[in-house]
Amino acid sequence: MNYATQHHIGNNPYTRTAKATEVAPTVGRVRTMDAKTKRRRPSTERQTEIRTDSNATNGFLKCMFLPKLKKAQSVQACQKTERDFYQSLSKLAKHYNIEPAQTKQFAYPYNMALAMADVEEKLKNTVLDWEEIRLVQDSQKTYFVSEERYNTGATLFYIPVSPLYRLLQSKERKTNAHLLLSVCTYLYHIADIPYYRQEASYLYWMYEMMNDWVEQDDYTEETEVYLSEIKEAEFIGDYIEQRIYNRINLTVFEQRIERFKVRNDFDRECLTVAKEAFALYQTYPNENVFRNAKPKGEASEEDMDNIIGMQKYISFYADHKGWLNETLIESVNTDIQEYGQMEEPIIMKQFDGRDITTNNLCFENRLFQLLYNLSDILHQC
């Protein structure tokens, strides 16, 4: 993809640094994308309650208005649909360990509508990351499909490596740096977080694009400063990648945790992050961040080019401050606004008689929290 052409922003683009009102504020010091890509949150405001006439003796009239459902064309078809529905519902309830309401005594198809409303409410209240259930009817049977999704909150999970480099240069904080090196080695090798100095990564080409902007524009007094930041990002990026590429950091991970001495709050934060990363490494030794990546909503083959892949908003990058950082975040936000859908960790489960996957999003919940916490620590350096 020709990013230089797609994201050209004028003859002097690198002077258009991101302002506080133009780029969304950080959340836990992890960047959030612009509002266009954010998921709408449901309003907390309640609907106005409808009261009965003041003369009514019951005070409130509690009613449920059921939707009009399209009836099957024959009695036999109705009976089969109803039978399939309750068989699938039984499998879903057993899988999620919930107790569905007794609705079979009601007339078809309203018994199904009541059961759907009941199970949706129970799943919402009991299942972590539950998103929705759908009732699917194909040529053979009727069954439930459940979707579990980790909501990334339209956040840029970018982990800066320059703070780690600065920690390594500090004698007082070298043990902190070694502890975080082990964390980053886990994220690099096992969790498979993209690294911005690898040509296959999204951010590699974003940095290349910014370098082209500077080199091709007229020389100004800021040009040397911009080029210096870019060269520093390349040097530090290559240096840190060499350090975290060494798997010895995983071999001595537990040792470093056991020997680490806590002297202050910063030390305590580093140790907490290291322990959580090591626990993830032990519990999920072969799982990576992309294992359940799927686009939100239905997507045809033609739509695939219009999807924000997870590799676009999860990555190691150079630094969290300076002109280069501000320009990068602005450019990423501009690029992402061109897409209609985004990938997130999603698990689909079909309750149609086949084996049901026991996979869940516990790993993703812990991993993304780790990325938040690690980013928060590195932003202090």
Secondary structure, 3 states (H helix, E strand, C coil): CCHHHHCCCCCCHHHCCCCCCCCCCCECCECECCHHHCCCCCCCCCCCCCCCCCCCCCCCCCCCCCCCCCCCCCHHHHHHHHHHHHHHHHHHHHHHCCCCCCCCCCCCCHHHHHHHHHHHHHHHHHCCCEEEEEEEECCCCEEEEEEEECCCCCECEEEECHHHHHHHCCCCCHHHHHHHHHHHHHHHHCCCCCECCCCCCHHHHHHHHHHHHHHHCCCCCCHHHHHHHHHHHHHHHHHHHHHHHCCHHHHCHHHHHHHCCCCCHHHHHHHHHHHHHHHHHHHCCCCCCCCCEEECCCCCHHHHHHEECHHHCEEEECCCCCHHHHHHHHHHHHHHCCCCEEEEEEEEEEECCCCCCCCCCHHHHHHHHHHHHHHHHHCCC
